[in-house]
Amino acid sequence: MQLKNYQEDIVLHVIDIVLEDQLEYNTDITFINDVAAYALNRIPTKYIMSERGFTRLASLHLLHEDNGKGLVNLVELMGLVNKGIEVVKERRKPQVNTGPYSYPGAKVPDIKNIEYFHNFPQFIGKVVEQSSRKPVYDACVTMYIDGLKAQPAEPGWINPYHTNSATKGVYSFWPQAIKNNAKSKKSKVKITFAYKDYQHYSIEKEIYTEGVFRVYNSIDGNSIVNLETCFLVH
């Protein structure tokens, strides 16, 4: 993961919502980027550098109930995005994609045999020692989806993940999107924990996803799954 503005992910998420029923625009990547640029030029930036940067941000703003200070208000952003759409429409004629998307492997769906992308949210949690309540470092945390070890959405989001002092025992995952013909899908997510001679522990959760026609390359602060704290027992 390269240096990126965290606000980009929220802006792209709002654009997807606004354009959900406008096929002539929601498949036009250039149009989406023009609207995103309009909105991003009018809100403050918030940068992260890597998966570790995201995990630190998540531990500060989610686990420690900081309520995401500095993140743009979504209600205000919705209005800004709608204004951006109007401006971009006036500036140029929309270009409707009839060929492949700019995302690797994604194609315009055949109406007779639609195949959707199911994008997963990011997951965060924390590992602590039960008796001391202190963070556990070097615990091996592994994510499985429907019984298979989850592949990362980007190279920096390793699986399994080893907790460390830099993030105070907080771990994070971002699973790769999967293809499926179902418009709505339920996936079984399992997180396992292993550390020295401590008892093994696991968390299971069901995640519901809606199929879309592209792979998301963004972090949506509102959909991050905050998992329960894992208390390891010796």
C-alpha positions as CSV (number, residue, x, y, z in Angstrom):
1,M,0.0,0.0,0.0
2,Q,1.4,3.4,-1.0
3,L,0.9,6.8,0.7
4,K,-2.8,7.6,0.4
5,N,-5.4,10.0,1.6
6,Y,-7.8,8.2,3.9
7,Q,-10.6,10.6,2.8
8,E,-10.4,9.1,-0.8
9,D,-11.9,5.9,0.5
10,I,-14.9,7.6,2.1
11,V,-15.5,9.8,-1.0
12,L,-15.4,6.8,-3.3
13,H,-17.9,5.0,-1.1
14,V,-20.3,7.9,-1.1
15,I,-20.0,8.2,-4.9
16,D,-20.9,4.5,-5.2
17,I,-24.0,5.0,-3.2
18,V,-25.1,8.1,-5.1
19,L,-24.5,6.4,-8.5
20,E,-25.8,3.0,-7.6
21,D,-28.9,3.2,-9.9
22,Q,-27.2,5.2,-12.7
23,L,-25.5,2.5,-14.8
24,E,-24.4,5.0,-17.5
25,Y,-22.2,6.7,-14.8
26,N,-21.3,4.0,-12.2
27,T,-19.4,2.0,-14.9
28,D,-17.5,5.0,-16.1
29,I,-14.3,5.1,-14.1
30,T,-13.2,8.4,-15.6
31,F,-16.4,10.0,-14.5
32,I,-16.1,8.6,-11.0
33,N,-12.6,9.9,-10.7
34,D,-13.6,13.4,-11.9
35,V,-16.3,13.5,-9.2
36,A,-13.9,12.2,-6.6
37,A,-11.3,14.9,-7.5
38,Y,-14.0,17.6,-7.2
39,A,-15.0,16.5,-3.7
40,L,-11.4,15.8,-2.4
41,N,-10.3,19.3,-3.4
42,R,-12.9,20.7,-1.1
43,I,-12.3,18.6,2.1
44,P,-9.2,18.3,4.4
45,T,-6.8,15.5,3.7
46,K,-5.9,12.6,6.1
47,Y,-3.0,10.5,5.0
48,I,-1.9,6.9,5.9
49,M,1.1,5.2,4.5
50,S,0.6,1.4,4.9
51,E,-1.4,-1.4,6.4
52,R,0.3,-0.6,9.7
53,G,-0.8,3.0,9.3
54,F,-4.4,1.9,8.8
55,T,-4.1,-0.4,11.9
56,R,-2.8,2.5,14.0
57,L,-5.6,4.8,12.7
58,A,-8.2,2.1,13.4
59,S,-6.8,1.5,16.9
60,L,-7.0,5.2,17.7
61,H,-10.4,6.1,16.1
62,L,-12.3,2.8,16.4
63,L,-11.0,0.8,19.3
64,H,-10.4,3.8,21.5
65,E,-13.7,5.5,20.6
66,D,-12.1,8.6,19.2
67,N,-15.0,8.8,16.7
68,G,-12.8,9.4,13.7
69,K,-11.9,13.0,14.5
70,G,-10.8,14.8,11.3
71,L,-12.8,12.6,9.0
72,V,-15.3,14.3,6.8
73,N,-18.9,14.4,7.9
74,L,-20.8,12.0,5.6
75,V,-24.0,14.0,5.4
76,E,-22.1,17.1,4.2
77,L,-20.0,14.9,1.9
78,M,-23.2,13.5,0.3
79,G,-24.2,17.0,-0.7
80,L,-20.7,17.7,-2.0
81,V,-20.7,14.6,-4.1
82,N,-24.1,15.4,-5.6
83,K,-22.8,18.8,-6.5
84,G,-19.7,17.3,-8.1
85,I,-21.8,15.0,-10.2
86,E,-23.8,18.0,-11.5
87,V,-20.6,19.9,-12.3
88,V,-18.9,17.0,-14.1
89,K,-22.0,16.3,-16.2
90,E,-22.0,19.9,-17.4
91,R,-18.3,19.9,-18.2
92,R,-18.3,16.9,-20.4
93,K,-20.4,14.2,-22.1
94,P,-20.3,11.0,-19.9
95,Q,-18.2,8.1,-21.4
96,V,-20.0,4.9,-20.9
97,N,-17.7,1.9,-20.7
98,T,-18.4,-0.9,-23.2
99,G,-15.1,-2.7,-22.7
100,P,-13.2,-4.0,-19.7
101,Y,-13.0,-2.0,-16.5
102,S,-9.7,-0.5,-15.4
103,Y,-9.6,-3.1,-12.6
104,P,-7.7,-6.3,-13.4
105,G,-10.0,-9.2,-14.4
106,A,-13.2,-7.2,-14.2
107,K,-15.5,-7.2,-17.3
108,V,-18.8,-5.6,-18.2
109,P,-21.4,-8.2,-17.0
110,D,-23.4,-10.2,-19.5
111,I,-27.0,-9.7,-18.6
112,K,-27.7,-13.4,-19.2
113,N,-25.0,-14.6,-16.8
114,I,-24.1,-11.8,-14.4
115,E,-21.1,-12.4,-12.2
116,Y,-20.7,-10.0,-9.3
117,F,-17.7,-9.0,-7.2
118,H,-18.3,-9.3,-3.4
119,N,-16.0,-6.9,-1.7
120,F,-15.2,-7.5,2.0
121,P,-14.7,-4.8,4.6
122,Q,-11.6,-4.4,6.7
123,F,-11.5,-6.2,10.0
124,I,-9.7,-5.1,13.2
125,G,-9.4,-6.6,16.7
126,K,-7.0,-6.8,19.7
127,V,-5.2,-9.7,21.4
128,V,-4.6,-9.4,25.2
129,E,-3.5,-11.8,28.0
130,Q,-6.5,-12.7,30.2
131,S,-4.9,-12.4,33.6
132,S,-2.9,-9.2,33.1
133,R,-5.1,-7.6,30.4
134,K,-1.9,-6.5,28.6
135,P,-1.5,-6.7,24.8
136,V,0.0,-9.9,23.5
137,Y,2.9,-9.5,21.0
138,D,3.8,-12.1,18.3
139,A,0.5,-13.9,18.5
140,C,-0.3,-15.6,15.2
141,V,-3.7,-14.4,13.9
142,T,-5.2,-16.1,10.8
143,M,-8.4,-15.3,8.9
144,Y,-10.5,-17.9,7.0
145,I,-13.5,-17.3,4.7
146,D,-15.8,-20.2,4.1
147,G,-13.1,-22.6,5.3
148,L,-10.3,-21.3,3.2
149,K,-7.4,-19.0,4.3
150,A,-8.3,-15.5,3.1
151,Q,-6.2,-13.9,0.4
152,P,-5.3,-10.3,1.0
153,A,-6.9,-7.5,-1.0
154,E,-3.4,-5.9,-1.2
155,P,0.1,-7.2,-0.6
156,G,0.6,-5.3,2.7
157,W,-2.4,-7.0,4.4
158,I,-0.6,-10.2,5.3
159,N,-2.5,-13.4,6.5
160,P,-1.5,-14.7,9.0
161,Y,-0.7,-11.6,10.9
162,H,1.6,-11.4,13.9
163,T,0.7,-8.9,16.6
164,N,3.4,-6.4,17.6
165,S,4.2,-3.5,20.0
166,A,3.9,-0.9,17.3
167,T,0.1,-1.4,17.1
168,K,-0.3,-2.4,20.8
169,G,-1.6,-5.9,20.0
170,V,-4.1,-4.7,17.4
171,Y,-4.4,-6.8,14.2
172,S,-6.2,-6.1,10.9
173,F,-7.2,-7.9,7.8
174,W,-8.5,-6.9,4.4
175,P,-9.7,-10.0,2.4
176,Q,-9.6,-10.1,-1.4
177,A,-13.0,-9.7,-3.2
178,I,-14.5,-12.9,-4.5
179,K,-16.7,-13.5,-7.6
180,N,-20.1,-15.0,-7.3
181,N,-23.4,-15.1,-9.3
182,A,-25.5,-14.3,-6.3
183,K,-26.5,-10.6,-5.8
184,S,-26.4,-11.1,-2.0
185,K,-24.0,-13.5,-0.3
186,K,-23.4,-14.7,3.2
187,S,-19.8,-15.7,4.1
188,K,-18.5,-17.4,7.2
189,V,-15.5,-15.6,8.6
190,K,-13.3,-17.4,11.2
191,I,-10.3,-15.8,13.0
192,T,-7.9,-18.1,14.9
193,F,-5.3,-17.2,17.5
194,A,-2.2,-19.1,18.5
195,Y,0.5,-18.0,20.9
196,K,3.2,-20.1,22.6
197,D,1.7,-22.6,25.0
198,Y,-1.5,-20.6,25.5
199,Q,-4.9,-22.1,24.7
200,H,-5.9,-21.7,21.1
201,Y,-8.8,-19.4,20.5
202,S,-11.1,-18.5,17.6
203,I,-13.9,-16.0,16.6
204,E,-16.6,-16.8,14.0
205,K,-18.7,-14.3,12.3
206,E,-21.2,-14.1,9.4
207,I,-20.6,-11.3,6.9
208,Y,-23.2,-10.3,4.3
209,T,-22.1,-8.7,1.1
210,E,-23.9,-7.2,-1.9
211,G,-22.5,-7.9,-5.4
212,V,-21.2,-5.0,-7.5
213,F,-19.5,-4.8,-10.9
214,R,-16.0,-3.7,-9.7
215,V,-13.4,-4.4,-7.1
216,Y,-13.1,-1.7,-4.5
217,N,-9.6,-0.4,-3.8
218,S,-10.6,1.7,-0.9
219,I,-11.1,1.8,2.9
220,D,-14.6,2.7,4.0
221,G,-14.4,3.9,7.6
222,N,-18.1,3.2,8.3
223,S,-18.0,-0.5,7.3
224,I,-14.9,-1.6,9.2
225,V,-15.7,-4.6,11.3
226,N,-14.5,-4.2,14.9
227,L,-14.1,-7.7,16.3
228,E,-14.3,-8.7,19.9
229,T,-11.1,-8.6,21.9
230,C,-9.3,-12.0,22.1
231,F,-8.4,-12.9,25.7
232,L,-5.7,-15.6,25.6
233,V,-5.6,-18.0,28.6
234,H,-2.3,-19.7,29.7
